[in-house]
Amino acid sequence: MQFNLANVTIGADPEIFVGKDDEIISGHHLPMGTKANPLKTKHGSVQVDGLALEVNVLPSKSRYEFIRNCANVIKDLDDLVKAADPEMYLIVKPTAWFTPQYLESLPEEAKELGCNPDWNAYELRENERPDASGSFRTSGGHIHIGWGEGFNPDSMQHIGLCAEVAKQLDYTIGLPSLDFDKDAKRREMYGKAGSFRPKPYGMEYRTMSPMWLMSMQHTSMVYQGSIKALRLLNEGRVLDEEFDGLARDCIDQNITKWRDLHPALELAAA
């Protein structure tokens, strides 16, 4: 398949923790909407997601638009949090720890993990549901890539195409993210290489944490790397074949010195 890059959109749904009094607390009680009914804001929408909060970034067709949409909807979320409690603030990090006593005090629905499984692009099967019994929770910085509409998310043809894009994204944005996201704990629960969900408009790439939100440079890298992944596929370059699975090994094993493994690997990345 050839992707029409002029029509490709890039969105995101980062998850962000909430802090108060120098501790991370659950955001489940805040009036932010739900998965089924997100709260619309001026620049997107927000919702409660387990113990964290989630922003839905509007689909973007340029790097500038993506950076702007991310910043604006996070500002919306920050304003809502401050309105609920001026002493609360947002915390962007991959992993948050809670005491067993604190978790025990929360309602069951707040402690539940993601309801829908995602896929492993390398094994072409659904990933196992994570274990929610531990004392930590993770946050994702998932990227939504749209290249059309009306795709059947249950079609193995569409799932197979999404898997190829997910493996390509491991090289163009997954590997570079190891430079600024060195948290290995999150991947015990979520964020293995090649994690994705098929969507009617394209796919959701679920390997990333939200740490790319912490700088405009990294947000730009996410947009440009996503477009680059599709462009290289259009040119017939399948990076996982070129580099014999190196991205999967580096991401899953948290190898932050990935550039040392192959002289051309950095050129393939964003």
Order of alpha helices (4+ residues) and beta strands (2+ residues): beta-beta-beta-beta-beta-alpha-beta-beta-alpha-alpha-beta-beta-beta-beta-alpha-beta-beta-alpha-alpha-alpha-alpha
